[in-house]
């Protein structure tokens, strides 16, 4: 499937920002100028600009020429992208290694998340993800039994499991739920991420579904502090971010 027009425009602007054509602190051309250059509607250009703003490359203030920001590794939740897709869009070199693949009975929570029978078999996968050669995230994923055979056949250095299962078996992630909190690094996390035990980690747990609503995976991702920034854009009309009390917090 080819990219949409606004994604093509966004990619061109993204590369111009990363190559220094538009350095930090400078302003992008106006929407009308970009529309004329690309022979596109202002609405299409506005979509492209909004995508760059969601990635943290440019300021999010509307109604003015956008300012190019100093680059952070920001991950937006406006689109459901794999870690590898996001990293490549940020201009990072991404690599991954599967450390463990184990078939085991699902815990009660895993079964509930995956809409499976308690104790049914799932595939547990432990992976270490790198950006620009540095370990940044430990990923612990449980795959539903119907997805497991495809994941089990992938090579240990598979960069993106989600992209691979889409290509090999037409298992496509369509929507997901994300839970974000902070946790202390355990012994395994500390060893893999090269941090001290009990160091703070940013945790993202997410459940991914097909378009038909079938659960694909339940994942616990733990990021080394300072390696990534999560970006959520909302408004009074549409607020996708929900706050929940953590364990042990009284109401």
Secondary structure as the mmCIF struct_conf table of DSSP 4:
data_model
#
loop_
_struct_conf.conf_type_id
_struct_conf.id
_struct_conf.beg_label_comp_id
_struct_conf.beg_label_asym_id
_struct_conf.beg_label_seq_id
_struct_conf.end_label_comp_id
_struct_conf.end_label_asym_id
_struct_conf.end_label_seq_id
HELX_LH_PP_P HELX_LH_PP_P1 UNK A 2 UNK A 4
HELX_RH_AL_P HELX_RH_AL_P1 UNK A 5 UNK A 18
TURN_TY1_P TURN_TY1_P1 UNK A 19 UNK A 22
TURN_TY1_P TURN_TY1_P2 UNK A 24 UNK A 25
STRN STRN1 UNK A 27 UNK A 27
HELX_LH_PP_P HELX_LH_PP_P2 UNK A 28 UNK A 30
HELX_RH_AL_P HELX_RH_AL_P2 UNK A 31 UNK A 38
TURN_TY1_P TURN_TY1_P3 UNK A 39 UNK A 39
HELX_RH_AL_P HELX_RH_AL_P3 UNK A 42 UNK A 54
TURN_TY1_P TURN_TY1_P4 UNK A 55 UNK A 56
BEND BEND1 UNK A 57 UNK A 57
STRN STRN2 UNK A 58 UNK A 58
BEND BEND2 UNK A 62 UNK A 64
HELX_LH_PP_P HELX_LH_PP_P3 UNK A 65 UNK A 66
STRN STRN3 UNK A 67 UNK A 68
HELX_LH_PP_P HELX_LH_PP_P4 UNK A 69 UNK A 71
STRN STRN4 UNK A 74 UNK A 76
BEND BEND3 UNK A 77 UNK A 79
HELX_RH_AL_P HELX_RH_AL_P4 UNK A 83 UNK A 89
TURN_TY1_P TURN_TY1_P5 UNK A 90 UNK A 91
STRN STRN5 UNK A 94 UNK A 105
HELX_LH_PP_P HELX_LH_PP_P5 UNK A 106 UNK A 107
HELX_RH_AL_P HELX_RH_AL_P5 UNK A 108 UNK A 113
TURN_TY1_P TURN_TY1_P6 UNK A 114 UNK A 115
TURN_TY1_P TURN_TY1_P7 UNK A 118 UNK A 119
STRN STRN6 UNK A 121 UNK A 131
TURN_TY1_P TURN_TY1_P8 UNK A 132 UNK A 133
STRN STRN7 UNK A 134 UNK A 143
HELX_RH_AL_P HELX_RH_AL_P6 UNK A 145 UNK A 152
TURN_TY1_P TURN_TY1_P9 UNK A 153 UNK A 153
BEND BEND4 UNK A 154 UNK A 154
TURN_TY1_P TURN_TY1_P10 UNK A 156 UNK A 157
BEND BEND5 UNK A 159 UNK A 159
HELX_RH_AL_P HELX_RH_AL_P7 UNK A 161 UNK A 169
STRN STRN8 UNK A 175 UNK A 184
HELX_RH_AL_P HELX_RH_AL_P8 UNK A 187 UNK A 193
TURN_TY1_P TURN_TY1_P11 UNK A 194 UNK A 194
TURN_TY1_P TURN_TY1_P12 UNK A 197 UNK A 198
STRN STRN9 UNK A 200 UNK A 209
TURN_TY1_P TURN_TY1_P13 UNK A 211 UNK A 212
STRN STRN10 UNK A 215 UNK A 224
TURN_TY1_P TURN_TY1_P14 UNK A 225 UNK A 226
BEND BEND6 UNK A 227 UNK A 227
STRN STRN11 UNK A 229 UNK A 231
BEND BEND7 UNK A 236 UNK A 237
HELX_LH_PP_P HELX_LH_PP_P6 UNK A 245 UNK A 246
TURN_TY1_P TURN_TY1_P15 UNK A 247 UNK A 248
#
